[in-house]
Amino acid sequence: MIVYNITIKIVAEIEKEWVQWQINEHIPEIMATELFSDFKFYRLLEEDTNDGITYVVQYFSSTFENYTRYINSSASTLRQKSFEKWGDKFIAFRTVMQVVN
């Protein structure tokens, strides 16, 4: 199992609207690619929120090939939509992990 992990720090002023956008638009668009079998959406706790609020979205894929297909076919378009909507009010860090156990 491959986990595509996206950690996003957002400014507090957009939190409610951004969360709704994630739930109603962005995550469904990624899942509609049918390259991921599931996802989890988290809010980090016990953090200093003075410089923003941190969320994590994890997308689960059965194969590395599906993840690669997503990156090559859809990722740049969906990232661009994020920048067009939210500008510099967020920053995202992406990692790819393999489930060990």
N, C-alpha and C positions, 0 to 999 in steps of 0.2 A: 504494500500500500504506500502510495506517495501522498504527501501532504504539502500543498502549496499554501504557505503561511504569509499573510499580509498583515503587518503591524502598521497602524495608522494613528498619527497624532493630529487631532483637530483643535481648532480654537473653540473655546467654550460657547461663543455666541451662535455657532451653527449646529450645536450638538443635536437638538431635537429634530430639526429638519434633515440633517445629514443621516441620522439613524433611520428615519422613515424612508429616505431615499435609498439607503442600503437595503432595507427590508423589502421595499415595494418595487424597486427598479434595478439597482445595480447587481445585487446577488441573483435575482431571477434571470437577468441577462446572461450572467456567467453560467448559471446552471442550465440555461436553455441551449448552451453549446453541446450538451450531453457528453462532455468529456470528463466531468466530475460526477461521482455517485452520491456525494453528500457534502454538507458544509456545517460549520459551527461558527457562531458569532459571539464574541466575548467583549466585555469591558474590563479593563485592568482596574484592580482595586489596590488600595494602599500605595498610591503614588502621589507625588507632588503635582497638583494640577495647575500650578501657577503658569506654566508654559504650554498648557493644553491638556486634553483628555485623550487617553490612549484606548484604542479598540484593536481587536485582532479578529480577522476572518480566516478560517482554515477551510480549504477545499480539498476533498479527498478523491484520489484517482486510483484505479486499480493498476494502472501501468504508467511508467515514465513516458512512454510514447504518447499517451493521451495528454499528459501535461505539456509535452513538447508541441503537440499539435495545437493546443490552446495558445501557447506563447506565440507560435508562428502564424496562427490564423485570426485570433481575436483580441489578444491582450493589448496591442497598441491602440486599436480603435476604442476599446473600453476605457483605457487609461486616459486617452484624449478627452473623452466625454466627461471624465471626472475633473480634469483640469479646466475644461470649458465651464463646468457648473460651479466649481468651488475655488478656482484660481489658486492663490497662495495661502489659503486657509487650512491647508492640511499638508502633511508630509507622510510618505509611505515607504516602508522598507519591506522587501520581499525576500523570502527564503524558501528553499525546497528541502523537504526532509523525507526520510524513508522510515516507516514504522519498523522497529526492531523486534518488538515482542507483541 
